[in-house]
Amino acid sequence: MKTFYFLLLVLIIGSNSIAQDFKKQGSVSYKILYNGNERDDMPLLHVQFGSNTSKVWRDAPDVKQLIPGYAYEAGYIDYGNKQLFQVARFDDGDVFHSVASMDDLPELELTDKTRDILGYSCKHAKTVINSNHIDVWYTTEAGIQGSPQPRVGYVPGLVLSIVRNGNYETLASEIDIKRKKAKTSLIPAELGKEVNKNELGDIKREKMIISTRVFNDEQICWGKENVKVDEPVLDTLYHFAGGTLIVKKVKLPVTPDHYSVFAEIKQYSNGDAYDRTGSVFVIPTNKEQSFWDGLKNGMNTLPIYYDADSLDYQGVVINENYEPVVELVRFFTTFGVRHFNDRVKIKDIEWEDHTIFKQDVSDLKSYLEGEVLVGAFIGNYDRGGHKLTLDIKAYPGSYDWQEEEEKKVFVQPLFNTCNVMEMGGQRYGTMFKNDSLTLNFSIPEGVKNLRLRYITTGHGGWGGGDEFNPKQNEIFIDDERVYTFTPWRTDCAAYRKHNPVSGNFWNGISSSDLSRSGWCPGTATNPEYVELPDLQAGQHQMKVAIPLGEPAGNSFSAWSISGILMGEYE
C-alpha cells in the first residue's frame, strides 16, 4: 500500500494541485554533521524556494584566495516540468549545465517513522544508492517543497535531513518561510552550454587541475638524426641517441604546497614489438655542469665514474659540480600494444589500445617549477619505435590558493644508472659485478626527516639473467647497512591484455606473465622509500651493493637504479 501511495504521488508531481500547495517563498540553511559532530570545514548549504521551483547552492569557501578553476555551482528544480538542472559557472566566463528528469530519480520507500526537526514533524523515507543507505526526513507542514540533495529522490514536502550510512548528516539549521506567495521562477534564463552529468563532472575537475602537456604523441625510435644545438629553446623538441631520447624545455607553474603533482604518461607501440625500458626525467641545470652538456658534446664529457674493473660510466653520480638526472617515472613498454593488436587473437582477451603510467611525483616538486628540461627515453632499435605523451598535472588539496606557511624542502639527486643515452654510448649499469656503486654526498645544516627515494630494476633477459632472478639490494651509509630489499614483481600476468605479441609458451604461460626483478611489461616501478631519521648534517658516503649475475655469451645483466635524497628544513 505504501509503494502504491508513493507511485501515485510521483505521477501527480507536475499537476496543478501539487503546484498550488507549494508556492510560498522561503529558504533553508543546512549544516553537515559527521558522527554527530558539526563539520566546521564544510560551508553551509542553502535551499531557496520560489514559484514551483527551488535553488540549491553552497557558500563559497571562506578563504583568502580561491584556487583557479573553482566552480560556482547551483542546482535548480523545476517541479512543474519535473526537471533538475545543475549549473556551473567559472571565472573565465564559461557556463555549463546538465539536465535530468525527475522520473529517473531513485525510488524512495516510505516508512512509519517520524522525527521532529526545528519544530516540524517529519516523515521518513529510505533508499540505497551505490551501496550507501540513505535516510530522508521531510515535512509537509512548511508549505514549501525542496531538498538539499534533490538527486536522492523526490518526496512531497520539505526535506530537513538526509543521513548517509547512519553517520553523515545534512541537517537543517535555519528555516525562513515567507507568508507571501512566490510569483517568479528561480530557474535562470541563461544556463550555458548543455552537457551530460558525467561531462559536467569532468569539466569541473579539469578546470581545477593545472596541466602542462610536455610531449604530445611524440615518436621515440631509432634512426632520427641527432640534433646539434647549444642551448635549449623553450617549447622546442630535441632528439638524441638516434631518436630514442627526446628532450624539451618547458615552463611549469609554481603551485602551493597543498597541490599534488603527478606525471601521466600515455604510450603505445608504433612498430616495436618488444618490452623496453623507459624513463621520464628532469635534467638539473643548477650546477656548473649538467647532463645537457653530455647530450650536446658527447657522453664522455660528463663526470666519469670508474668501477673496480676500471670500466667508465658517464654522468651517473653526483659531485660538487654535477647532478645526475632526476628520475620521475621508470616505466616499461609492452609487447606491441596497439600496433600489433590485429596480429594475434586469443580467446577471451581484448587487447588494450595503449598503456597509461601515472605516478605521484610531489616529492620532486622543487624540480618541476619554472623553466625545466624534461626528457623521455625508450630504449629500442626500431624505426617505428613508440609513441609517447607526457602531462605534468597539479591537483589542489585545498580551495585556498595560498597556504599560510610554505615548507622549505631539501631534494638532492645522488645517482642514476638508468642509461637513458644507451643508444648514444652511455654504459649499462654493470658496476656491481666486483664492486658496489659508491659516492660521496653532503647534507646542509638544518635539514631533518631525511629519506631516500630509491628505484631499482634488474635486467638480463635470459633464463640466467638478473631480469628473471631475484637479487638482494643493500644500501650502506658510512659503512652501516641502512636498507635491504629484493625487488620482485609476481603480478605480471595481470597485464596480459597490454601485450598482444608476447611469446606464448607450450605450458600456457606467456612471456609477459613471468615474474621479474622489480618490473613487468606495461607497468611503472614504484619507488622504495628508505627512512634515514638519524642522518646528520655533514659529509657522508653511500654504497649500493647488488650481486650481479654472470654473463652468458653475448648476454649480460645490468641494474638500473636511481636515488634521490629528500628532507625538509627546520
Phi, psi and omega per residue, in radians:
M1 nan -0.685 3.132
K2 -1.124 -0.723 3.136
T3 -1.104 -0.702 3.121
F4 -1.102 -0.742 3.135
Y5 -1.069 -0.727 3.132
F6 -1.124 -0.809 -3.133
L7 -1.078 -0.641 3.112
L8 -1.111 -0.711 3.117
L9 -1.120 -0.730 3.137
V10 -1.071 -0.680 -3.111
L11 -1.152 -0.488 -3.067
I12 -1.860 0.305 -3.138
I13 -0.942 -0.785 -3.056
G14 -1.501 0.056 -3.080
S15 -1.274 2.835 -3.103
N16 -1.152 -0.602 -3.112
S17 -1.103 -0.747 3.104
I18 -1.164 -0.749 -3.121
A19 -1.045 -0.695 -3.134
Q20 -1.178 -0.547 -3.104
D21 -1.222 -0.397 -3.009
F22 -2.207 1.143 3.133
K23 -2.110 0.136 3.089
K24 -1.266 2.755 3.033
Q25 -1.590 2.739 3.076
G26 2.894 3.092 3.105
S27 -2.664 2.686 3.096
V28 -2.332 2.386 3.038
S29 -1.853 2.545 -3.077
Y30 -2.242 2.502 3.028
K31 -1.960 2.903 -3.130
I32 -1.927 2.266 3.083
L33 -2.054 2.413 3.041
Y34 -2.202 2.090 -3.042
N35 0.925 0.661 3.082
G36 1.481 -0.131 -3.121
N37 -1.830 2.409 -3.101
E38 -1.250 2.386 3.099
R39 -1.496 1.862 -3.140
D40 -1.244 -0.367 -3.088
D41 -1.495 0.004 -3.115
M42 -1.847 2.026 3.089
P43 -1.056 2.672 -3.123
L44 -1.094 2.556 3.070
L45 -1.810 2.474 -3.089
H46 -2.266 2.565 2.989
V47 -2.234 2.200 3.095
Q48 -1.948 2.497 -3.046
F49 -2.073 2.333 3.125
G50 -2.248 -2.675 -3.102
S51 -1.271 1.664 3.130
N52 0.976 0.444 3.108
T53 -2.435 2.859 3.024
S54 -2.568 2.774 3.122
K55 -2.202 2.383 3.134
V56 -2.151 2.251 3.098
W57 -2.700 2.857 3.106
R58 -2.053 2.523 3.060
D59 -1.005 2.540 3.033
A60 -1.152 2.585 3.124
P61 -0.987 2.464 3.141
D62 -1.464 1.468 -3.083
V63 -2.301 2.911 3.136
K64 -1.223 -0.749 -3.102
Q65 -2.594 2.110 -3.138
L66 -1.242 2.591 3.105
I67 -1.122 2.659 3.053
P68 -1.067 2.461 3.081
G69 1.513 0.124 3.116
Y70 -1.095 2.386 -3.116
A71 -1.659 2.092 2.975
Y72 -1.478 1.853 -2.875
E73 -2.077 2.535 3.061
A74 -2.594 2.573 3.046
G75 -1.909 2.580 -3.129
Y76 -2.312 2.451 3.105
I77 -2.108 2.209 3.040
D78 -1.868 1.713 -3.058
Y79 -1.213 -0.566 -3.131
G80 -1.118 -0.739 3.134
N81 -1.705 0.051 3.087
K82 0.968 0.879 -3.122
Q83 -2.253 2.583 3.040
L84 -2.087 2.319 3.112
F85 -2.056 2.417 3.001
Q86 -2.093 2.130 -3.019
V87 -2.098 2.302 3.103
A88 -2.149 2.207 3.100
R89 -2.045 2.487 -3.058
F90 -2.189 2.747 -3.108
D91 -1.092 -0.403 3.136
D92 -1.414 0.050 3.102
G93 1.692 -0.181 3.142
D94 -1.239 2.441 3.075
V95 -2.344 2.268 3.125
F96 -2.315 2.692 3.047
H97 -2.577 2.686 2.980
S98 -2.095 2.735 -3.118
V99 -2.315 2.497 3.126
A100 -2.420 2.729 3.114
S101 -1.652 2.438 3.086
M102 -1.154 -0.345 3.098
D103 -1.158 -0.361 -3.095
D104 -1.669 0.076 -3.136
L105 -1.236 2.716 3.063
P106 -1.022 2.580 3.110
E107 -1.450 2.245 3.124
L108 -1.697 2.359 3.101
E109 -1.647 2.114 3.137
L110 -1.373 2.510 3.101
T111 -2.200 -3.135 3.141
D112 -1.618 0.019 -3.094
K113 -1.230 2.605 3.053
T114 -2.343 2.815 -3.126
R115 -2.788 2.480 3.084
D116 -1.669 2.258 3.092
I117 -2.352 2.086 3.124
L118 0.915 0.661 3.083
G119 1.495 0.027 3.130
Y120 -1.878 2.419 3.039
S121 -1.409 2.175 -3.040
C122 -1.968 2.503 3.020
K123 -1.673 2.936 -3.015
H124 -2.144 2.435 2.993
A125 -2.423 2.745 -3.099
K126 -2.528 2.783 3.059
T127 -2.802 3.048 3.055
V128 -2.214 2.181 3.134
I129 -2.201 2.077 3.140
N130 0.865 0.821 3.121
S131 1.219 0.086 3.064
N132 -1.654 2.229 3.112
H133 -1.494 2.111 -3.038
I134 -1.983 2.236 3.035
D135 -1.979 2.251 -3.107
V136 -2.058 2.214 3.088
W137 -1.995 2.165 -3.047
Y138 -2.436 2.730 3.120
T139 -2.147 2.573 3.045
T140 -1.851 0.156 -3.071
E141 -1.565 -0.223 -2.982
A142 -1.469 -0.354 -3.123
G143 1.397 0.122 3.058
I144 -2.354 2.802 3.137
Q145 -2.268 2.696 3.116
G146 2.714 2.993 -3.067
S147 -2.639 2.492 3.059
P148 -1.252 -0.302 3.101
Q149 -2.353 1.311 -3.003
P150 -1.098 -0.433 -3.106
R151 -1.310 -0.114 3.068
V152 -1.195 -0.521 -3.127
G153 2.503 2.748 -3.081
Y154 -1.598 2.375 2.942
V155 -2.282 2.604 -3.061
P156 -1.410 1.184 3.130
G157 3.017 -2.824 -3.113
L158 -1.747 2.091 3.134
V159 -1.408 2.183 -3.140
L160 -1.922 -0.231 3.107
S161 -2.713 2.403 2.973
I162 -2.265 2.168 -3.083
V163 -2.032 2.208 3.108
R164 -1.856 2.151 3.086
N165 0.957 0.483 3.017
G166 1.340 -0.048 -3.062
N167 -2.367 -0.160 -3.125
Y168 -2.071 1.932 -2.989
E169 -2.110 2.329 2.931
T170 -1.756 1.893 -2.930
L171 -2.129 2.311 3.096
A172 -1.073 2.297 3.122
S173 -1.983 -0.352 -3.132
E174 -2.712 2.344 3.136
I175 -2.171 2.311 3.108
D176 -2.319 1.809 -3.106
I177 -1.954 2.253 3.125
K178 -1.568 2.529 3.058
R179 -1.255 -0.519 -3.091
K180 -1.220 2.393 3.126
K181 -1.328 2.508 3.109
A182 -1.345 2.406 -3.102
K183 -1.941 -0.308 -3.066
T184 -2.088 2.638 3.109
S185 -1.355 2.597 3.100
L186 -1.560 -0.112 -3.118
I187 -1.217 2.124 -3.116
P188 -1.190 2.649 3.140
A189 -1.222 -0.603 -3.110
E190 -1.889 1.983 -3.119
L191 -1.857 -0.081 -3.126
G192 1.390 -2.914 -3.106
K193 -1.272 2.339 3.120
E194 -1.461 2.296 3.043
V195 -2.371 2.920 3.099
N196 -1.413 3.010 -3.051
K197 -1.011 -0.792 -3.119
N198 -1.171 -0.687 3.112
E199 -1.101 -0.673 3.121
L200 -1.114 -0.718 3.079
G201 -1.084 -0.716 3.108
D202 -1.098 -0.754 -3.126
I203 -1.072 -0.778 -3.128
K204 -1.088 -0.729 3.131
R205 -1.193 -0.779 -3.089
E206 -1.134 -0.573 3.124
K207 -1.136 -0.569 -3.106
M208 -1.472 -0.395 -3.135
I209 -1.399 2.286 3.075
I210 -1.669 1.833 -2.980
S211 -2.018 2.362 3.075
T212 -2.122 2.086 3.075
R213 -1.430 1.991 -3.109
V214 -1.582 -0.955 3.101
F215 -2.120 2.334 -3.071
N216 -2.073 1.662 3.083
D217 0.920 0.814 -3.080
E218 -1.478 2.506 3.120
Q219 -1.478 2.257 3.050
I220 -2.080 1.883 -2.972
C221 -2.651 3.122 3.075
W222 -1.770 2.388 3.041
G223 2.089 -0.050 3.088
K224 -1.447 2.627 -3.138
E225 -1.254 2.319 3.112
N226 -1.147 2.453 -3.098
V227 -1.379 2.585 3.019
K228 -2.050 1.945 -3.033
V229 -2.627 2.644 3.084
D230 -1.620 -1.273 3.136
E231 -1.960 2.448 -3.093
P232 -1.212 2.475 3.103
V233 -1.736 2.432 -3.102
L234 -0.969 2.345 3.068
D235 1.112 0.428 3.084
T236 -1.933 2.289 -3.105
L237 -1.551 2.344 3.125
Y238 -2.142 2.448 3.075
H239 -1.892 2.388 3.073
F240 -2.322 2.980 3.088
A241 0.913 0.829 3.110
G242 1.193 0.238 3.126
G243 1.823 -0.020 -3.111
T244 -1.494 -0.083 3.104
L245 -2.322 2.245 3.064
I246 -2.082 2.557 -3.128
V247 -2.402 2.465 3.052
K248 -2.513 2.433 3.022
K249 -1.578 2.111 -3.105
V250 -2.250 2.808 3.079
K251 -1.844 2.016 -3.127
L252 -1.800 2.523 -3.075
P253 -1.248 2.663 3.007
V254 -1.634 2.153 -3.094
T255 -2.154 2.734 3.085
P256 -1.098 2.899 -3.085
D257 -1.032 -0.533 -3.025
H258 -1.269 -0.180 3.070
Y259 -1.341 2.333 2.997
S260 -1.638 2.388 -3.084
V261 -1.952 2.280 -3.140
F262 -2.161 2.519 2.949
A263 -1.764 2.168 -3.117
E264 -2.082 2.132 -3.064
I265 -2.058 2.298 2.981
K266 -1.989 2.243 -3.050
Q267 -2.443 2.526 3.001
Y268 -2.690 2.829 -3.114
S269 -1.317 2.410 3.032
N270 -2.002 0.313 -3.139
G271 2.576 -0.432 -3.139
D272 -1.446 2.278 -3.046
A273 -1.641 -0.077 -2.946
Y274 -1.890 2.793 3.025
D275 -1.334 2.272 -3.046
R276 -2.277 2.656 3.015
T277 -1.274 2.358 3.066
G278 -2.298 2.686 3.125
S279 -2.641 2.404 2.980
V280 -1.989 2.314 -2.967
F281 -2.639 2.925 3.039
V282 -1.976 2.430 3.064
I283 -1.680 1.894 3.114
P284 -1.129 2.486 3.135
T285 -2.225 0.364 -3.064
N286 -1.632 0.079 3.110
K287 -2.011 3.029 -3.134
E288 -1.045 -0.617 -3.137
Q289 -2.196 2.593 3.139
S290 -2.428 2.935 3.109
F291 -1.073 -0.460 3.086
W292 -1.024 -0.623 3.107
D293 -1.067 -0.655 3.099
G294 -1.212 -0.573 3.104
L295 -1.162 -0.742 -3.060
K296 -1.528 -0.434 -3.055
N297 -1.987 -0.102 -3.109
G298 1.920 2.519 -3.056
M299 -1.054 -0.582 -3.063
N300 -1.310 -0.037 3.035
T301 -1.496 -0.135 3.112
L302 -1.436 2.825 3.054
P303 -0.983 2.356 -3.043
I304 -1.783 2.324 3.018
Y305 -1.857 2.284 3.139
Y306 -1.923 2.375 3.070
D307 -1.630 -3.024 -3.071
A308 -1.136 -0.373 3.106
D309 -1.676 0.203 3.122
S310 1.133 0.369 2.996
L311 -1.342 2.492 -3.072
D312 -1.768 2.438 3.136
Y313 -2.225 2.227 -2.950
Q314 -1.661 2.102 2.955
G315 1.183 0.582 -3.013
V316 -1.735 -0.312 -3.109
V317 -2.272 2.795 -3.125
I318 -1.286 2.602 2.836
N319 -2.502 -3.014 -3.048
E320 -1.067 -0.490 -3.027
N321 -1.998 0.179 -3.014
Y322 -2.652 2.467 2.997
E323 -2.141 2.337 3.076
P324 -1.207 2.967 -3.116
V325 -1.119 2.587 -3.123
V326 -1.667 1.852 -3.076
E327 -1.346 2.145 3.061
L328 -1.504 -0.928 -3.077
V329 -2.446 2.261 2.937
R330 -1.740 2.124 -3.110
F331 -2.341 2.919 -3.100
F332 -2.342 2.203 -3.133
T333 -1.227 2.934 -3.126
T334 -1.703 3.085 3.011
F335 -1.398 1.368 2.887
G336 1.335 0.527 -3.127
V337 -1.015 2.429 -3.088
R338 1.342 -1.073 -3.008
H339 -1.081 -0.588 -3.066
F340 -1.923 0.267 -3.071
N341 -1.054 -0.495 -3.091
D342 -1.593 0.000 -3.084
R343 -1.420 -0.588 -3.043
V344 -2.259 2.297 3.060
K345 -2.061 2.160 3.133
I346 -2.183 2.365 -3.091
K347 -0.961 2.337 3.051
D348 1.205 0.199 3.082
I349 -2.074 2.176 3.037
E350 -1.920 1.992 -3.031
W351 -1.149 2.512 3.058
E352 -1.245 2.751 3.136
D353 -1.475 -0.514 -3.113
H354 -2.834 3.078 3.108
T355 -2.088 2.406 3.095
I356 -1.957 2.281 3.003
F357 -2.072 2.215 -3.124
K358 -2.458 2.140 -3.101
Q359 -2.366 2.561 3.054
D360 -1.305 2.074 3.124
V361 -2.101 0.500 -3.112
S362 -1.031 -0.547 3.132
D363 -1.064 -0.404 -3.069
L364 -1.832 0.361 -3.047
K365 -1.011 -0.570 -3.109
S366 -1.130 -0.341 3.070
Y367 -1.710 0.110 -3.081
L368 -2.185 0.674 3.110
E369 -2.364 2.495 -3.127
G370 1.336 -2.693 -3.139
E371 -1.401 2.127 -2.972
V372 -2.323 2.442 3.014
L373 -1.614 1.976 -3.106
V374 -1.940 2.353 3.129
G375 -2.142 2.709 3.035
A376 -2.422 2.345 -3.066
F377 -2.256 2.377 2.922
I378 -2.382 1.998 -3.091
G379 -1.288 2.040 3.115
N380 -2.860 2.772 3.093
Y381 -2.072 0.572 -3.101
D382 -1.864 2.403 -3.092
R383 -1.296 -0.344 3.015
G384 -1.514 -0.759 3.036
G385 1.135 -2.253 -3.031
H386 -2.429 2.800 3.005
K387 -2.008 2.436 -3.050
L388 -2.440 2.393 3.012
T389 -2.132 2.374 3.124
L390 -2.262 2.227 3.013
D391 -2.106 2.410 2.965
I392 -1.821 2.070 -3.021
K393 -2.105 2.321 3.114
A394 -1.969 2.163 -3.080
Y395 -1.931 2.270 -3.115
P396 -1.262 2.563 3.043
G397 -1.888 -0.004 -3.125
S398 -2.669 2.718 3.058
Y399 -1.381 -0.244 -3.132
D400 -1.541 2.126 -3.082
W401 -1.085 -0.853 -3.005
Q402 -1.905 2.118 3.038
E403 -1.356 2.757 -3.117
E404 -1.170 -0.710 -3.122
E405 -2.246 2.208 3.085
E406 -1.709 2.372 3.118
K407 -1.335 2.460 3.011
K408 -1.712 2.051 -3.016
V409 -1.817 2.767 3.058
F410 -2.039 2.121 3.113
V411 -2.343 2.181 -3.083
Q412 -2.414 1.878 3.046
P413 -1.182 2.304 -3.072
L414 -1.858 -0.759 -3.093
F415 -2.728 2.740 3.048
N416 -2.799 1.898 -3.137
T417 -1.728 0.099 3.052
C418 -1.251 1.861 -2.970
N419 -1.397 1.461 -3.086
V420 -1.177 -0.293 3.022
M421 -1.801 0.632 -3.127
E422 -0.883 -0.826 -3.098
M423 -1.424 0.019 3.068
G424 -1.957 0.243 3.035
G425 1.774 0.071 3.124
Q426 -1.372 2.298 -2.997
R427 -1.280 2.565 3.033
Y428 -1.148 2.769 -3.136
G429 -1.381 1.379 -3.130
T430 -1.938 0.221 -3.061
M431 -1.233 -0.038 -3.081
F432 -1.534 -0.074 -3.030
K433 -1.037 -0.954 -3.114
N434 -2.100 0.340 -2.987
D435 -2.757 -3.121 2.948
S436 -2.080 2.768 3.000
L437 -1.282 2.103 -3.046
T438 -2.173 2.352 -3.137
L439 -2.634 2.725 3.072
N440 -1.868 2.526 3.124
F441 -2.623 2.883 -3.130
S442 -2.275 2.630 3.107
I443 -2.052 2.199 -3.138
P444 -1.274 2.862 3.102
E445 -1.135 2.547 3.026
G446 1.507 0.105 3.136
V447 -1.645 2.360 -3.134
K448 -2.345 3.053 3.084
N449 0.930 0.849 -3.096
L450 -1.337 2.557 3.022
R451 -2.724 2.738 -3.118
L452 -1.866 2.215 3.013
R453 -1.585 1.981 -2.944
Y454 -2.155 2.147 3.055
I455 -2.009 2.292 -3.107
T456 -2.500 2.328 3.054
T457 -2.489 2.408 -3.125
G458 -1.750 2.535 -3.041
H459 -2.371 2.676 -3.067
G460 2.460 1.497 -2.850
G461 -1.482 0.820 2.964
W462 -2.350 3.038 -2.996
G463 -0.933 -0.645 -3.127
G464 -1.620 0.011 -3.092
G465 -1.371 2.820 -3.077
D466 -1.226 -0.245 3.035
E467 -1.049 -0.660 -3.016
F468 -1.931 0.256 3.139
N469 -2.341 2.134 -3.113
P470 -1.062 2.361 3.121
K471 -2.347 2.293 -3.134
Q472 -1.297 2.295 3.017
N473 -1.744 2.299 3.094
E474 -2.161 2.410 3.114
I475 -2.099 2.244 3.128
F476 -2.076 2.454 2.988
I477 -2.189 2.133 -3.097
D478 0.920 0.768 3.077
D479 1.194 0.193 3.057
E480 -1.911 2.223 -3.134
R481 -1.256 2.144 -3.095
V482 -1.911 -0.197 -3.090
Y483 -2.849 2.489 3.002
T484 -2.427 2.428 -2.993
F485 -2.765 2.394 3.063
T486 -1.977 1.798 -3.119
P487 -1.245 2.216 -3.105
W488 -2.789 2.163 3.122
R489 -1.876 2.139 3.128
T490 -1.891 0.105 -3.052
D491 -1.861 0.323 -3.040
C492 -1.075 -0.523 -3.131
A493 -1.109 -0.347 -3.141
A494 -1.199 -0.225 -3.079
Y495 -1.904 0.419 -3.109
R496 -1.017 -0.617 -3.078
K497 -1.190 -0.176 3.096
H498 -1.668 -0.016 -2.959
N499 -2.216 1.264 -3.029
P500 -1.131 -0.582 -3.094
V501 -1.957 0.484 2.959
S502 -1.160 2.407 -3.102
G503 -1.132 2.360 3.120
N504 -1.790 2.203 -3.078
F505 -1.549 2.912 -3.093
W506 -1.067 -0.460 -3.049
N507 -1.596 0.129 3.100
G508 1.655 -0.116 3.105
I509 -1.567 2.497 3.053
S510 -1.740 2.698 3.138
S511 -0.971 -0.676 -3.122
S512 -1.215 -0.249 3.126
D513 -1.340 -0.384 -2.963
L514 -1.176 2.489 3.095
S515 -1.193 2.591 -3.059
R516 -2.462 2.933 -3.082
S517 -1.382 1.399 3.012
G518 1.531 0.179 -3.128
W519 -2.780 2.848 3.025
C520 -2.403 2.643 3.012
P521 -1.054 2.094 -3.132
G522 1.682 0.268 3.139
T523 -2.245 2.826 2.923
A524 -1.772 2.587 -3.128
T525 -1.592 2.186 3.123
N526 -1.268 2.418 3.037
P527 -1.180 2.591 2.923
E528 -1.654 2.514 3.135
Y529 -2.012 2.089 -3.111
V530 -1.789 1.926 -3.127
E531 -1.306 2.319 -3.090
L532 -2.280 1.080 -3.027
P533 -1.164 -0.406 -3.063
D534 -1.688 0.016 -3.109
L535 -1.274 2.208 -3.049
Q536 -1.816 2.915 3.083
A537 -1.088 2.593 3.114
G538 2.205 -2.924 -3.096
Q539 -1.535 2.446 -3.132
H540 -2.505 2.866 3.050
Q541 -2.182 2.396 3.121
M542 -2.100 2.471 3.055
K543 -2.264 2.435 3.029
V544 -2.097 2.113 -3.080
A545 -2.024 2.283 3.106
I546 -2.446 2.267 -3.140
P547 -1.326 1.532 -3.092
L548 -1.091 2.345 -3.134
G549 -1.272 2.763 3.139
E550 -1.295 2.546 3.088
P551 -1.227 2.862 3.071
A552 -2.419 1.870 -3.065
G553 1.099 -2.199 3.104
N554 -1.536 -0.012 -3.130
S555 -1.594 2.474 3.124
F556 -2.559 2.823 3.119
S557 -1.759 2.725 3.092
A558 -2.703 2.800 3.108
W559 -2.209 2.283 3.030
S560 -1.773 1.914 -3.138
I561 -2.218 2.557 3.029
S562 -2.422 2.521 -3.109
G563 -2.407 2.301 3.139
I564 -2.276 2.160 3.124
L565 -1.518 2.314 -3.074
M566 -2.351 2.610 3.086
G567 -2.964 -2.878 3.103
E568 -2.501 2.686 -3.129
Y569 -1.472 2.515 3.126
E570 -1.163 nan nan
